[in-house]
Amino acid sequence: MAKIAVLGYGTVGSGVVEVMNINSSMIARRAGEEITIKYVLDLNDFPGTPAEKLIVHDFEQIVADEEIELVVEVMGGIEPANTFVRRSLEAGKSVVTSNKALVAKHGAELLKTAKEHHVNFLFEASVGGGIPIIRSLNNALTGDEIEEITGILNGTTNYMMTKMFYDGADYDEVLKEAQDNGYAERNPEADVEGYDACRKIAILSSVISGCYVNFEDIYTEGITKMTSRDICYARKMGMTIKLLASAKREDEKISAIVAPFLLLPSHPLYNIDGVFNSVFVKGNMLGDAMFYGSGAGKLPTASAVVGDIVDAVKNRGRDVMAAWTEEKLELKSKGDAKRKFFVRMAGDKEELLQKVEAAFGPVTVITLKDVSDEFGFITGRMKESIYEAMAAGFSNILHMIRVEE
């Protein structure tokens, strides 16, 4: 029998207890033995819940208990989570976490600590909720060099962009609706500014490169500048707009970005709507693959956590997660990335088009019915640095959205 401890009894922690209780016999069969929760660490007591008799308030009780061979960290944040995880690994206990902030910042050193103590540090639930993307990259796709990972990795923003696209609503309206429905926090900054997706693509980039990718080095742009007018242009062009997190190998370097992109119907992520997440992977041998599912939520995330628990129990004494080095990977400069750009410009099209084409080269012009005070255009493919230099010569650019081909 394997005995484990859960750190945190919030949304994910209570979900882990629920999954372990409901599917206990199936989990035991797949792990090869029974797995029981001995402790749940939390500041509160939770009377009347399944965790009532398991609650403890002192981490020292857990780390000192030799019966505990695995610790599940679902507290969130950097501290005290990092200290608790590191000390658990040093005590010879495997750790499973859903904490993307922790993995993005300290993943390399925690993987190294796990390897040194012959235990596992697993974090499937830190990216994509219930989607098995990390396990797939670590186990199933080990024969491929991954050339691209592009994903919709934040359910909140995808829900908001879907509502804006189909309902014609403005940003402030859909944000309030997302908050009322429990999809967005009262302080939605991490989601709407792209920080959540940034940490997730940093983790995936570290997995495929074998080096530490610092999320602070990734250019990140959220959806706060999106308007219903942008959506009108997208519809006119037969496209949609999604917040993408992307990492691509280009010229022996990895280029990474988080930003809204215009997508054609032929793009594999075009139809990913609502709170769902999806990840597109291109391998040099496999070709294209898609992963789709619930990217957040109590039970989908808990399901991914429990999958890691079973893996850790089945693999005592050997680490199964490929580590990445603590050496920071130098990303390709954003300015060197080549793509097309959709630009909204205030003013009269006939008066400005010659100047626009003199700066950007031939463009495809898009106009909206009954809108005479602005127009849109799509540039040819060019480096971001060149676009930025040309755009600096115009004071009447209203908004720019990148185009994903």
C-alpha positions, 0 to 999 in steps of 0.5 A: 500500500502506498500512502500519500499526502496532499498539500492544499484542500482548495479546488484542485486538492478537494478534486484529488481527494474526490477522484481518489475516493470515487475511482479507488479500485480502478486506481489500485488496479492500474498502480498495482497496489492500493493508494491511500491519502494519509494527510491533507495539509491546510490551514482550515479544518473542513468539517463534514468533508471527505478530508475532515479526518485527514487534515493536519496543519503542520508540514513537519508532520508530513515530511518526517513521516517515513510512511509517506512516499509521495506528496501532492502539491496543489497549493499554488504560488511559489512559497511555501510550495517551493520549500515544501516540494524541495524538502519532500524530494530531499526526504526521498518522497516523490512529488506531483504538482499542478503548480505552473508558477512553481514549475516554470520558475524552479522546474529545472532545479526541482527535477535535478533534486528529484534525480539526485534522490531517485524519486519523481517530480511530475507536473502533468496538470501544470499545463492544459489541465486534463490534457496529457500533453507533458506525458505525451512529450516525455514518453510517446514522442521521444523519437521526434524532434519537436519543431512546433508547439502551438496551443490555446492554453488558457480557458478563460481567455478562450471563453472570452474570445469565443463570446466576443466572436459569436455574440459581438460583445465588447471586452468589458462585457465578456469579462464580467460574464466570465467572472459571473460564471466563475471562469475568470477571477475577480483579478483576471490579470494572469489570464487576460494579460497572457501570463498564465499561458506564458508560464505554460508555454515556457514549461513546454519549451523547456520540455522539448528543448532540454534547457531552462526557458525563462518565462520572463524572456517570452514576449507576452501580449494579452487580449485586453486591447481586443474590441468588437471592431476587431472581431468584425474585421476577422469575420469579414476575412473569414477568420477568427482570433485566438490567444495563442502560446507558441514555440517554434524551432527556427534557424536552430533556435526556439522562437516563443510568443504569447499573443492574439492571432488571426486564424484561417479555417484551415488552421487546426486551432480555428474551431477550439471554442469555449473554455476548452484547451488544445495543443498542436504539436509538429514532430519531424517524424510524426508530423502533426498531432492534436491534443484537446480537452478540458484545460482547467477545472476541479476534476479534469485537473485532478484527473491529471494529478492522479495520473501522475500519482499512479505513474510515480507509484509504479516507478519507485526508485527511478525517475521517469521525467526527462530533466531539463538543465538549469542552463537558460536557453537563449530564445530567438529574438521576437524581432527576427520572427517572420509573419504577416500582420493585420493592421487597423488604421484610422483615416481615409483609405484612398488618401493613405493607401499609397503611403501604406504600400510605400512603407509595408509593400503590397497589402490586402485591404479590408473595409467594413460596410458603413465604416468610413473613418478607418480601414484594415490591411494585411501586410506581406510576410516580414520580420517583426522588427521591420513591421515595427520600424514601418509602423513607427512612421504612422500615428494613426494605427489603431490596432495590430493583430498577428496572422498565423499561417 
